[in-house]
Amino acid sequence: MDREVTSLPLDRPPGHALVCALDWGLGHVARTSVVVRSLVSGGASVVLASNGRSADWWRAEFPDLPLRELPDYAIRYAKGPWLVPGLVASLPRLWRAIRQERTLVESWRGEGFDLVVSDNRYGCRMTGVKSVLLTHQLRLAAPRGLGVFEGMGERAMARMVGGFDEIWVPDHPGTDGLSGRLGHPVSPQAFPPIRYLGPISRMAGVVADPRWAGPWDMVVLVSGPEPGRTHLENIARKALASKLGRRLLVRGRPDLPLPEAPPSPSDSWVEASHLPTPALVAALGGARRILSRGGYSTLMDLDVMGRLDPRCLWCPTPGQTEQEALAQALAGSSRGRWIPEAKLPGFLENLS
């Protein structure tokens, strides 16, 4: 399978690399897979580390690479007025997980690693070994009306990531990139050296599987942490399963088996636990509309495919301010429509 490999800003090719990714939806392992392929093509031996569904996805994508288990960050999004209290209640578990992964990764220091790349896992670095944080979010998006606190959040983030040697941001250097203000801090000098890689996507260079090309009236990409992932899946299924036209629901469940066969042209409603990259490239390429949460990795995938345009429907996870900020910016530049989750059922039911 032909894949485009991103050139990484390394002074010398590593011999033995550890690549870690956050299990928070599938976007982190999907985009970090581009880094893995680049390292492998350069001759490095690579060890992967993640947990949950992200680990399941990596097992399918890289069956020949060793995979280690990391602690679960265990942050859950509560609904309605319980969102903020729920996130605050998750913070002790988050700090415990970061401390646990820091201790665990340090225990591997004698194995000869000369590079650690960590996608949004803040404890995955090694003393004396070049450790790089891959992230697009150096400035936290504050909830509406609380923008005054974003500066405080940026300073806290700078302290949190201060132990890394470099930060790689998968975006362009200018603030008009995909990540906007999130990936371009006001005070970059407070952070370790920041390098902008440009958008990276596993879709680049992939030959589409024509059996999944549709055409589809809508492709729904379900992703993210629970219970938001299941909630979006249920909304889409209830609103769209009985409508005319052809619709595909990709459930974001790599822990479940792949579809046994491609869809028949006569199938009007198709569900897939997840799809191999060539099949997903074909499905998105044949979609009249694309509904997703609008996570950053999804944006990079669609951008690489030339599909980041008005056919996109963004439904951010309620309370996930990063997705809301991205959706607002995209809608403001005519690259899709922002639909709050509370209004999504009615919107889909009335969609022609």
Beta strands, then each sheet from edge to edge (+ up, - down):
strand 1: 16-21
strand 2: 45-50
strand 3: 67-69
strand 4: 115-119
strand 5: 131-134
strand 6: 166-169
strand 7: 194-196
strand 8: 218-221
strand 9: 247-250
strand 10: 269-272
strand 11: 290-292
strand 12: 312-314
strand 13: 337-338
sheet 1: 3+ 2+ 1+ 4+ 5+ 6+ 7+
sheet 2: 10+ 9+ 8+ 11+ 12+ 13+
end
